[in-house]
Amino acid sequence: MNILIVTEYFPQSADCEVRGGVEARAFYFARELAKEHSVSVICSRLEKQKSEDNFLGISVYRCGLERSYAHGGSLLGRVSFLLSAIRCGRSLETDIADGYNFIAYIAVFFITLRKKGVRKIATYHDVWVGEWIRNMGFLSGILGEMLERFSLRVSWDGIIAVSKYTKNKLIARGISPQIITVIPNGVDIQEYESVQVKKFERPTVVYVGRLVEYKRVDDLLGAIKIIKGHIPDIQCKVIGSGPQENKLKALAEEFGIADCVEFFGFVPARKDVIALMKRSHVFCLPSLVEGFGMVTIEALASGIPYVNSDIPATREITQGGQGGLLYEPKNIYNLSAKIVHILQSNDVYCNKKGEAKKIIQQYDWKTGISILEKVYSNN
């Protein structure tokens, strides 16, 4: 099959430099598919990147105006990417076109509009109708709301949801369950096993992800302030970048915890991120909004338990909280108590590590490939 994946961002090399779950999913599925099929990827062109590239058998076309990575994205940058992606996609020989986010869905729709026999697929990580402005701010929120409402009216040949939670949200928006297939995100288990490191000497909580408001990293900092009264040598590693970065650094100063909180920004080398996770003792995802929460299974693959906000997606992928502890969202006292409990109780810690080892076996990218190929071929 000639497979086209359209996604706003994509790694620049085989080293898989990613900032989020969408890019990671696009990369790993493209890598596995390219072993048996012709795979092309259309994505944005970031600063100093080539317009065309090829690695791991994947043809990469970087479209639109050169721009910097941004979670919200500039209106001009996104419009430029959309128009350029449509032109590029129409020039490629394609059997399947799969869009990976709300901008990509529109691109796939117009790419396939005049191509007979080409199956158009949408991979949904979450459904944000009615939530866009709250999650992304006014301008980006308005654009996202309009485009997602349009994409939900498209007659797709197939829709892939990353979780049952996302599938149910799609059904609630009028999508027929018959065209939805759930294929979870995954990890490259061998990649994690290959990274061998020593633990930090001090008890360490790690966060990995974008620094945006709905991720609630400020709640984690508030919890660290409380935890310091129980575990004086606690430290926190924050990996990722985003519009909240300076605000969070100022908050750490205000809370008097700047000496035990380290902000790494974007860490491009995948192995360095894995090493930092494996050196830590507990992972925390305080987010209020996740369609899947891929970084949670990355923590499990790293062999560390989590303390996450109790939201539907996390509860689903962890089978009700196995491999870690769940806390009441936005409740920093509950969060801090759970982190202290898991760090100070050796029995709980070892039990949760054991659960993590069992759960992670279900989340290998290779497991989802056969299902994905069936969706693409309509078998």
Secondary structure, DSSP 8 states (H G I E B T S, - for coil): -EEEEE-S---SSTT---SSHHHHHHHHHHHHHTTTSEEEEEEEEETT--SEEEETTEEEEEEEEEE---SS--HHHHHHHHHHHHHHHHTS--SEEEE-SHHHHHHHHHHHTT-TT-EEEEEES---TTTHHHHH-HHHHHHHHHHHHHHTTS--SEEEESSHHHHHHHHHTT--GGGEEE----B-HHHHHT------SS-EEEEES---GGG-HHHHHHHHHHHTTT-TT-EEEEEB--TTHHHHHHHHHHHT-TTTEEEEE----HHHHHHHHHHSSEEEE--S--SS-HHHHHHHHTT--EEEE--HHHHHHTTTTTTEEEE-TT-HHHHHHHHHHHHH-HHHHHHHHHHHHHHGGG-BHHHHHHHHHHHHHT-
